[in-house]
C-alpha cells in the first residue's frame, strides 16, 4: 500500500493525539500533510517537530504567531507554513493530494473545513459529531454527489458501521445505540443539584476530552449521537434506540428484520475506531487490549432515565422540529458546557440553557443553508450570553 496523506484537524485533542499515536506506529502507511489545533502551542510544537507537516494551523492568531517563532530553527531547513483562523483551516482542508481528512476538532468550528474537504473529494474520518448534527442535511447529500466516504470515528458509530458491513441495508430494523450512562448513572434529579465539574469529569469507562465527558454525563452526547446515527446510516430517527450498557463492552448493535442482532464488542478504547477509520474500514493488527471474557462478570442493559437526563429527548425533539433546531440544540449545549466548565452555571442548568434557547423561533428555515446555520449559531450565542 502506498502512503496515505493525512490532514488532521484537532491534532492536540484526545482523538487527535491518539490518531498521531497510530500514525507513529504505522509510519510506512501514513504521511502527515497538515496539522491543526485551536491554541495549544506547546503540544503543537512537539507534533510539528516529530511529524514535519507541510502546513500547520493554530486557529488562534496569537498562538500561531508564537508557534512561528518557536519553530524558526525548523523552518530554516524545512518548508513549513504556519497559518491561523478559519481561512487556514479551510485552506488545509482543500489539499488535493490529501487522502483522508481527520475531523477531530470540538464543536461547530468543524463544519466549514469538513464541507471544504468533501467538495475537494477527500474522504473523511469523522470524530466531530457536531458537524453532522447541525449540517447533516448538507453534508450527506454532498458526500454522495462527490463520491466521498465518511468513516465514523465515534465508537458507537464505528460499531454500527462494522455490524452493517456486507449486510442488506434494506433489512435493517433498528440501530441499538449503547450508552454507558456516564458518572451519574442511577442518580435522580435531586441528587444532581450540586454535582461539581470534577464529578462530571469522572467518567467510569472512557478517557476523553472535557467537552464530550460532560456531554456524556448529561446524556446530551447520546442525543447528538442519535442524530449522528440517523445521518450516517440513513435510518429514521425513531429507529435509533438508546440502551444503557454500563460496562461499555458492546459498542452498539444492529437489529435486522429477521430479528438477528449483530454487535461489535471491545474494551473501551478509541484506538480501534480511529484505526478502522484511518484504514477506510479495513482491519489491521492492533497490539494488546483484548477482551478477557472470563473476567467479565456480566453485561447489563437498562432503559435511559429521560426524566432526569433530558439530553436524548431534547435532541430528538429538536431534530423533529426542523433541522435548524439541531443547530440551536447543539450550540446551546456547547455554550452551556463551557459555562459549566467555567463555574458560571450548575450541571442541571445545562438542560435549562438548551430548553431556553429552543424557545427561539426560526420557523423560516427547516432546511437551513450553511450561512443560516452559522447565523443561528451566533444568535444562540448572543441570546444565551444575555441571559446567563
Ligand atoms: Mn460515542
Boltz pocket constraint, residues with backbone or C-beta under 6 A from the ligand:
constraints:
  - pocket:
      binder: B
      contacts: [[A, 154], [A, 155], [A, 156], [A, 225]]
      max_distance: 6.0
